């Protein structure tokens, strides 16, 4: 009959682990961990542009010569938001003209110089080029999704900004 021996203290190995000193984490590591945990931590490359140009809007009057059946000259107000380089195009509505009100030609988004037509939505064939303030000059034509529009006037802030 072999004699069974039991250790004197069953938790001796656990106590030795508890006595080991673990160095505290670095402050930078803690900050990075907390930012990632809060879904942050990614640098915002457009933050400086936003802070400098928030609430600054270049406003242009444009006209589109619509050649469709009920076409004619259609006047729009184009706003270029300097904070994020987005464009919004709104129709200038005339009262009692017999047409249904169609408030926006383009919702606020980046305006590509040449729209990319693909077979599947979301598929990109090439890198898009977007309109920027140097491209928007009085007397020039811009293409808003294949509609040639002439820039013919702007507001006072836009004139001072240029």
Secondary structure, DSSP 8 states (H G I E B T S, - for coil): -------S-TTHHHHHHHHS------HHHHHHHHHHHTT-----TTHHHHHHHTT-EEEEEEEEEE-STT-EEEEEEEEEETTTTEEEEEE---TTSSS----EEEEEE--BSS----SSTT--SS---B--GGG--TT-EEEETTEEEEEEEE-HHHHHH-
